[in-house]
Amino acid sequence: MPVDEAGEVVHPGDLAGQYAWCLDRAAEMLAEAGLTLDHAVTTYDYVTPASTDADRAAAEEVRRERLGGGGTFPAGGRIVMSELHRDGVLVALDVTASRHPRERVDPGWSAYDGATRSPAVRAGRSLFISGLAARDTTTGEVLHPGDLEAQAEVLYQQMLDLLGHVGLEPVDLLETTEYCVVDAIPQYRVVAPVRERRLSPPWPASTGALCQGPGAAGAAARGVPQRAVPGGGVSLLTDEIRSLVGTTRVYTAPEPFGRVAGRYFAIATGDRNPLYTDDEAARAAGLPGVTVPPTLVCETNQYADLPRDAEGYAGHTWRLDIPGTRQVRGGNRYTFHRRIRPDDVVTATWEITRVEEKQSRSGADMLVVHSKATYTAADGGPLAENEETIIFVALEGAS
């Protein structure tokens, strides 16, 4: 928004000047993350009916000068609002950027030739779709004036055409935002059946917003896919990684669990339950004697009897080396079958159960490795299960 640090509107009365100031501010913020305006994948402009054709044309020239790096303009759109944040503000700007190189996605829509917005932009394994209006993709002519349902059919068909152009389907759509002009609100309920016909479950999240004219347009929409774009980058989920599913490791403890381990774990976790330290209390609770805290078997390395690795860790790991990533613990889910006693000799069987590729909210590629540890007693009886998730997140510029 074109407001300086003192709270004053900059370049009053000059839409192009305010637009340039907003882009300069966006460039400063991106620079703090090591990015530039050439990393912008979408820009959405919000203007008021007070802006003239000449104003908007001047702003387009600013876009042409600042945003066309590498020959690719970001996706985006212009939304006409009844008013903006405060008096004197003629334009507000919403910029989304990605660390991945941009690639223009165009099914051959000549209406975008020479425009400062791409129909869609692929960055890494994500697709960013421009704001779409009910216009002919060849001539730019407004289609079905005054008929909101027919215009919605056009919009969603265009969105599906862009998805299909990069190998995606309706089920891959994550989010849509629909902009409806005020005059068309009485008809707006006809859009929902169009979404139902054109899209498919799981339904994308949807936001509806009001905007001012142009009245003939009726509606506009934009969408964000939820599935990675095929061929959009180097996949972390290689055939070698896939082949790891079913891999197992089995460890049997060299000695019984012991009372001391349970007592120290209880002290360390602040658990003063007498079942872990007092035989009489344990017998009064129907147990043969003291037991150990339930989660200790999932946290201890006692059963593994392994040497320390280079980082000083002496427990089970899969020793996965995924170049260009950092490892994050995704979480654990525990199931307990019976209390573990100090005289139990534990066997732990680890298995990689599933691997998958996802993306973080910031667009970073992630390899998610799911594994499960099954803990059994010497007689083979089940003690506990530990379902663990480890995530490998791609570092900047690694994919």
Summary of the structure (lengths in Angstrom):
residues: 399
radius of gyration: 29.2
end to end distance: 32.9
largest distance: 88.9
contacts: 1192
relative contact order: 0.10
helix: 27%
strand: 29%
